[in-house]
Amino acid sequence: MDYDTYGSSAVELAIDLANADAQAPGWVEAFLDSHGEWFTEGTVTELSPQQQEAVARTSALVRDVAVAQSEPEVMDRLNALLALASPRPYATTHDGELHLHYARPDAEVVEQLTTTVAMGLSQVVVQHGWRRLGVCSAEGCGHVYVDTSRNASRRYCSNTCASRSTVAAYRARQRT
């Protein structure tokens, strides 16, 4: 599967957001700090409780899109996520490569985050199909991923989960 670098990075941001531990104290601040390269220089990342709730809602919606079991369900959930976005695309070369950004540069951090993940995720769903989103099959994992394999056969979020599951299945067979 091939998609543009900025778009693929926006999808990775969406997946990271969906997989963030929303139960951990201070998770929103930690997430924003670890993904600071996504926000326009000078963007304030200290959030009010309402803004933190908006980030949590966006995270839940991204996960909801990924775990949906049918195309209509994906469309409903994706449209709910897109309704929160305020796309104002503009071309930039800030990193030496010409590409589009989805949110206006003076937008607040929540708007930049929500718009970027909504647009990135929607591009994958529209261009490559809703079945490219999945949830890891490894016992106890549950991370969301985007299947970039040629034949859309991915079942695990990482090689670590795939290996752990393979070893567990092998050991279970050996016990019998």
QUIDA-V252644 format. One line per field, one symbol per residue. ss: DSSP state (H for helix, E for strand, - for the rest). phi: phi as a letter, one per 20 degrees, with the letter a starting at -180 (. if undefined). A space follows every 50 residues. Layout:
ss->???
phi->???
This chain:
ss->----HHHHHHHHHHHHHHH-------HHHHHHHH-HHH----------HH HHHHHHHHHHHHHHHHH---HHHHHHHHHHHHHH-----EEE------EE E-------HHHHHHHHHHHHHHHHHHHH-HHHEEE--------EEE---- --------HHHHHHHHHHHHHHHHH-
phi->.cbffffffffffffgffefefeffmffffffffcgfedggnffdedfgf ffffffffgffffgffegdbfffffffffffffeecfbfbebcgdndfbe dedffeffgfffffffffffffffffecnfffebcgefgnemfebdedff dldfccfbfffffffffffffffffe
